[in-house]
Amino acid sequence: MLPRKLLALPRRLAHPWRHRDQIHKAVSIQALPRSNCAGACRGFSTAASPNAQPLGSRPGTDHSTITFAHEDQQYLSFYKYATVNPVDLPHLRKSMLQEWRAMGVLGRVYIAEVGINAQITVPVSQHAIFRSYLQSHPHPLFHGVFFNSGGELNDENNDRQPFHTLHVRVRSHLANDGLNIPLDMSNRGQELSPREWHDALDDPRPKRVFDCRNYYEHDVGRFDHAERIMVETFKETFATLDEMLQDTPTDTTCMIYCTGGIRCEKVGAYLTQKGYTDVKRLEGGIVHYAQFIKQHTDIQSKFKGRNFVFDQRLSNINTAITDDVLAHCYTCGQPCNTHTNCSNTMCHGLILQCANCAISFDGACSLRCQNMKHVMDQQSREQRRTFAQQYAYQFQHHLVPNGRIRPGPPARTPSGGHRSFSSYSVQPSEELYQYVVATTSSLDKHTLHQLRALRSAIDRDWSQDLTAKMIPEALAAYLHFLLKSSGAASVLEIGSFVGYSALAMALALPDPRHLVTCDIDPKAHAWASQYFKTANIPIDLRLQDGFEVVESLAAAHRQFDFIFVDGNKAGYTALYEAILDRQLLTPHGFVVFDNTLFRGQVVNHAMGQGHPKEKVAAKLAAFNQRVASDTRTHSFVLPLWDGLTMVRPVLPKPDTP
């Protein structure tokens, strides 16, 4: 799956692509000693000989820095499967960064024990030098690589710089296949040149053409009659391919393609090992085919649309091979082939968005994200960081195209078996919650008016960072429904803040005086007391700690039909024990604890993957486990909002005659 925060796209698209904030400066290639390249790649020592002369230089040469910021760029991609000693990788990375930067190379390069995969740009003036440098490189990893040219990039044909810097990263895989048994890469099927591929597509004999890319790549461009494998990550390809080829004879012609060829190498090896005897793959992928079409203007392209690329361009107009528009705007549904990232940096989901919607929504994928963007635009850098830490969890499963449920072969469980149950779900959104409130019949207009009047007063008098602690309107409606439908006559709330949840529950009771709520914040308590006094709503508000209230109510022999706990999360387990031990709950009553999934962190801790600094989440995970194992109660963790743990006493079994 393409990560949600795939690429931080620049918003200054109206300017020429090479007008950037930072100019790439590099030491001239002539300033690199002769011994560096060989030493770095044979013995992997970056120290130059003290007597070594720079390449092509004479004594006294000025090795000042040069810049390539105003040069046209040559886009190159290449890969090679080869065996590399893992000990060599860190040193190879260091030498590549030094020497490639000296030639003004920008891009993303992965090196691994199994080879190299690179997507880069090289200044046109350095293009021949760079290729010659690699071809004569001492390390065998670079020998015989196929250079896939993406053409020259300039102001006339490109409005967005593909890369801003050079990254060379050591990885465990070049293309993670997720297979338990390594593939035999010696037989990867027949490699076809772009012309041979073009002609093979014209061949009337039966064949199957498979697009080995992710679904969002296929959405905007594809070969005629290609079947999309519909995966989010490459390692899902093989199980899905098995299902697609079920009952397909092994002598069937299988034509496979991807962006640059590297994924097809593995798919080709997989198919041949599965017994398929006529596997054909496109040499250099779509990138190579696009150059072939560009050079042969008399040939009509069989690839339609745009070629999605994994750099800053994504699928903008500069990646178009034909003018065909195959996809649709995520926001309005109009034909659209342009990917971008949601301008709400907490979401940053990969979306298809037309120019009109990009203006209307300020580059955001939804009204919710647009509102979040506007809030953060008004904040300082430090405020944005704090705000994002508080709210980013809400966008971890935000509904964007790269998280949508799509048609295709059924998903698999981690064990490999098919799901026997529905996996459909509705992602949370402001629009969803508004719909829920609008269709809640137990919440009459007068009650909703009172709740919104209180909310308006809170928004007027309290800052946003404090009101973020309040429950949302849809949860208030849910609590109101629970009390109405269960016939509850008394409520205890621990953690009232300014009384919003208290009012939602009090208005569901026959007599609001039978709601007791407490908080330890004197300012919030005073504000809520004054508001309810003015509104003539007789709620029992107490300025006390939750444990103190439990003890005082137990001493008065009070019991409640419903208890809502939204106070100190670290004290949930102790409060749970106190409520049961003091018998504050009626036999048919409910206790509901709020925030028990805590921004999604609790599940990670329960699975042993939580961060040590997430103390609250660790305690809530222990609390949920304690409640689940308690034979005195039945419980259920409701995965709505920030998580609700709902608890009810186990009723004694009736005596049998």
C-alpha positions, -999 to 999 in steps of 0.1 A, spaced: 0 0 0 12 34 -8 18 51 25 -6 79 34 24 103 38 39 92 6 52 125 -7 53 160 6 44 178 -25 54 215 -30 25 239 -31 43 264 -53 32 248 -86 27 281 -104 65 286 -105 90 268 -127 101 235 -113 137 244 -109 130 276 -89 134 259 -55 141 272 -20 174 254 -18 199 253 -46 217 219 -48 254 226 -44 280 200 -49 318 196 -50 329 194 -86 335 158 -99 370 169 -108 376 175 -71 372 138 -62 405 120 -60 411 91 -84 416 66 -55 382 74 -39 361 55 -63 382 24 -64 390 25 -28 355 30 -17 342 2 -38 370 -24 -34 383 -18 1 356 6 10 379 32 25 369 68 18 403 82 27 422 94 -3 459 89 -9 478 120 3 495 122 -31 464 115 -52 456 141 -79 419 150 -86 405 134 -118 415 154 -148 431 182 -127 464 199 -125 482 212 -95 467 244 -84 433 238 -98 405 256 -79 380 230 -67 353 254 -57 317 242 -55 295 243 -86 258 244 -88 234 226 -112 202 243 -101 196 260 -134 204 231 -157 180 209 -176 179 174 -160 180 139 -175 157 115 -158 172 80 -154 161 48 -137 179 15 -135 180 -16 -114 199 -48 -112 195 -81 -93 229 -92 -81 246 -106 -51 262 -80 -28 282 -87 3 262 -71 32 294 -59 47 300 -37 17 266 -20 18 273 8 43 306 18 27 291 16 -8 263 39 3 287 64 17 308 65 -15 278 68 -37 264 98 -18 298 115 -20 305 108 -57 270 111 -71 263 144 -53 295 157 -69 278 152 -102 246 169 -91 226 137 -90 192 138 -72 168 110 -65 161 79 -45 183 48 -46 179 15 -27 208 -10 -23 205 -44 -8 222 -78 -7 201 -86 -38 211 -56 -59 202 -20 -67 171 0 -77 175 37 -86 153 66 -98 174 97 -103 179 129 -122 213 140 -136 222 174 -149 224 172 -187 260 184 -186 269 155 -163 248 128 -180 275 113 -202 301 116 -174 278 98 -150 270 69 -173 307 65 -182 315 66 -145 291 38 -137 301 16 -166 337 18 -155 329 15 -118 351 -10 -99 321 -26 -81 304 -53 -102 270 -41 -90 270 -14 -116 282 -35 -145 258 -41 -173 229 -21 -159 201 -11 -183 196 27 -182 160 35 -186 157 71 -199 127 92 -188 138 120 -211 151 155 -205 132 176 -180 130 214 -185 107 243 -179 88 236 -211 79 200 -204 78 197 -166 64 219 -139 75 199 -109 109 188 -99 110 150 -94 135 151 -65 149 177 -41 179 157 -27 197 125 -31 189 95 -8 208 62 -9 192 37 15 202 2 25 172 -21 24 166 -58 31 146 -60 -2 144 -42 -35 108 -53 -41 94 -71 -10 76 -101 -23 65 -115 11 72 -151 0 86 -176 25 107 -194 -2 131 -172 -22 124 -170 -60 148 -186 -85 157 -154 -105 175 -174 -132 143 -179 -152 121 -148 -153 104 -154 -186 111 -139 -220 120 -102 -221 105 -82 -250 117 -49 -263 90 -22 -265 85 -29 -303 83 -67 -297 58 -60 -268 38 -37 -291 36 -63 -318 28 -91 -293 -2 -71 -281 -14 -70 -317 -11 -108 -320 -47 -122 -322 -38 -154 -304 -53 -158 -268 -33 -141 -241 -36 -126 -207 -20 -92 -199 -13 -84 -163 -6 -50 -148 18 -58 -119 15 -23 -103 -6 -11 -75 -42 -2 -81 -37 36 -79 -11 33 -107 -35 13 -129 -63 38 -123 -47 66 -144 -30 46 -171 -28 11 -185 -23 -10 -216 -53 -20 -236 -71 -51 -222 -47 -53 -192 -61 -70 -161 -54 -52 -128 -42 -73 -100 -58 -48 -75 -32 -48 -47 -21 -21 -24 14 -35 -18 36 -56 -41 38 -85 -16 0 -90 -20 6 -97 -58 13 -134 -57 -17 -146 -37 -40 -125 -58 -24 -137 -90 -29 -173 -80 -66 -166 -77 -68 -148 -110 -50 -177 -128 -71 -204 -111 -80 -230 -138 -58 -212 -164 -38 -237 -185 0 -234 -179 7 -230 -216 -14 -197 -216 6 -167 -228 10 -144 -198 23 -109 -206 33 -88 -176 44 -52 -172 51 -26 -145 66 9 -143 103 2 -149 106 -36 -150 118 -45 -115 85 -59 -102 80 -79 -134 113 -97 -129 99 -112 -97 65 -119 -111 81 -135 -141 102 -158 -119 71 -166 -98 50 -176 -129 77 -197 -144 82 -216 -111 45 -222 -110 48 -240 -143 37 -213 -168 57 -218 -200 50 -187 -220 57 -157 -198 67 -124 -215 77 -92 -197 82 -57 -210 119 -46 -210 122 -14 -190 85 -13 -183 62 16 -192 90 41 -190 109 24 -218 78 19 -239 70 56 -235 104 65 -250 98 41 -278 64 58 -286 80 92 -284 107 82 -309 82 66 -333 55 92 -338 39 70 -366 30 43 -340 -2 47 -320 5 39 -283 -13 9 -268 -7 24 -234 -35 49 -226 -33 77 -200 -6 86 -176 23 67 -161 22 71 -123 58 76 -110 71 74 -74 85 109 -72 71 144 -68 54 143 -101 30 114 -92 6 115 -122 7 151 -133 4 162 -169 41 156 -175 37 119 -170 10 116 -197 17 92 -226 -17 98 -242 -44 124 -236 -69 97 -224 -85 104 -190 -93 71 -174 -99 80 -137 -123 102 -118 -119 130 -92 -123 116 -57 -142 147 -46 -167 154 -74 -165 123 -97 -156 142 -128 -130 127 -152 -95 133 -137 -60 118 -141 -41 139 -116 -29 125 -82 -20 147 -53 -17 145 -16 -44 160 8 -32 194 20 -42 185 56 -8 172 66 -23 149 93 -42 131 65 -19 136 35 -38 108 17 -31 101 -20 -61 114 -39 -73 120 -74 -85 156 -76 -95 178 -105 -84 215 -108 -118 229 -97 -120 208 -65 -84 216 -57 -94 252 -56 -127 247 -38 -112 224 -12 -78 241 -10 -62 208 -20 -79 189 8 -97 156 2 -128 166 23 -145 194 41 -132 180 74 -96 181 61 -101 215 46 -112 228 80 -82 212 97 -59 228 72 -74 263 78 -70 258 116 -33 248 112 -26 276 87 -33 301 114 -10 285 139 27 289 146 50 260 138 51 250 175 13 252 178 9 230 146 32 204 161 12 202 193 -21 203 175 -10 175 152 2 153 181 -33 157 196 -54 151 165 -33 130 140 -47 97 153 -81 107 139 -67 104 104 -49 71 107 -78 53 91 -93 83 73 -113 74 42 -91 83 12 -87 64 -21 -57 45 -10 -77 31 19 -110 24 1 -126 -10 -2 -123 -21 -38 -137 -48 -60 -115 -78 -68 -104 -111 -53 -114 -115 -16 -89 -104 10 -69 -129 29 -64 -133 66 -28 -133 79 -29 -171 80 -37 -172 43 -73 -184 46 -103 -166 32 -124 -144 54 -157 -160 63 -172 -127 75 -179 -92 62 -150 -68 63 -170 -38 53 -169 -8 76 -177 29 75 -148 53 82 -155 80 108 -160 115 94 -177 148 104 -203 141 77 -210 107 91 -215 120 126 -238 148 114 -259 122 97 -260 100 128 -273 130 149 -298 140 123 -313 105 122 -314 98 160 -351 98 168 -346 98 206 -330 132 204 -358 157 200 -354 192 187 -357 208 221 -329 186 235 -307 191 206 -312 229 208 -302 229 245 -271 209 237 -260 232 209 -267 263 230 -243 249 257 -218 240 230 -219 276 216 -213 290 251 -184 267 256 -168 276 222 -172 313 231 -156 310 266 -131 282 263 -101 277 240 -100 250 214 -72 230 230 -94 226 261 -127 219 243 -109 191 225 -114 171 257 -152 171 253 -172 143 237 -185 149 202 -221 156 195 -227 121 181 -214 105 213 -237 127 233 -266 115 212 -255 79 218 -254 83 256 -288 100 255 -301 70 235 -286 45 259 -303 61 289 -337 65 272 -338 30 258 -326 14 291 -351 33 312 -323 46 335 -335 69 362 -301 78 378 -266 86 365 -232 91 380 -206 108 359 -169 110 368 -151 138 349 -176 165 338 -154 193 326 -179 220 317 -210 197 317 -217 190 280 -219 152 285 -237 157 318 -264 177 301 -268 151 273 -275 125 300 -295 146 324 -320 155 296 -326 117 291 -337 112 327 -372 116 342 -356 140 367 -322 157 359 -316 161 397 -308 124 398 -276 130 378 -244 135 399 -213 146 382 -179 157 395 -146 173 383 -114 185 400 -110 217 378 -124 246 399 -126 269 369 -146 244 349 -168 236 378 -176 272 385 -184 279 349 -207 248 346 -225 256 378 -232 292 367 -245 280 333 -268 254 347 -281 277 373 -289 304 346 -305 277 324 -325 264 354 -312 228 349 -309 212 384 -278 189 379 -259 179 410 -224 192 403 -196 185 427 -160 198 429 -145 165 440 -121 138 429 -138 107 415 -127 84 443 -140 109 469 -174 110 452 -175 72 450 -168 69 488 -193 96 498 -221 81 476 -214 46 489 -216 59 525 -250 73 516 -260 39 501 -266 55 467 -269 33 436 -270 43 399 -285 28 367 -257 43 346 -222 54 354 -201 73 328 -163 75 335 -143 101 316 -117 112 341 -81 103 348 -74 74 324 -46 60 346 -71 55 374 -97 35 355 -88 2 370 -90 15 406 -123 33 398 -137 1 383 -128 -19 414 -142 8 437 -175 10 418 -180 -28 420 -168 -31 456 -190 -3 469 -219 -16 449 -227 17 433 -243 0 402 -278 -14 402 -281 -51 391 -292 -41 356 -270 -10 353 -242 -1 329 -207 14 334 -192 31 304 -155 41 303 -145 66 276 -113 68 256 -103 31 262 -87 27 227 -68 60 232 -59 72 197 -54 36 185 -24 32 208 -41 7 231 -43 -20 204 -6 -17 197 2 -21 234 -21 -51 236 -1 -67 208 33 -59 223 40 -31 198 34 0 218 59 27 225 73 28 260 65 65 263 28 58 258 21 53 295 -16 61 293 -22 36 265 -3 9 284 -25 14 315 -57 14 294 -46 -19 277 -41 -34 312 -75 -20 323 -93 -36 293 -77 -69 300 -86 -67 337 -123 -60 329 -124 -88 302 -111 -114 327 -134 -103 356 -160 -130 362 -182 -105 380 -191 -86 348 -198 -88 311 -179 -63 290 -175 -51 254 -150 -26 239 -170 -6 214 -146 7 186 -164 40 181 -149 74 186 -119 69 209 -132 36 223 -159 28 249 -156 -1 273 -191 -10 283 -196 -31 315 -226 -47 331 -228 -69 362 -233 -106 357 -268 -114 371 -271 -144 394 -287 -174 379 -322 -181 391 -327 -210 414 -340 -241 396 -369 -259 413 
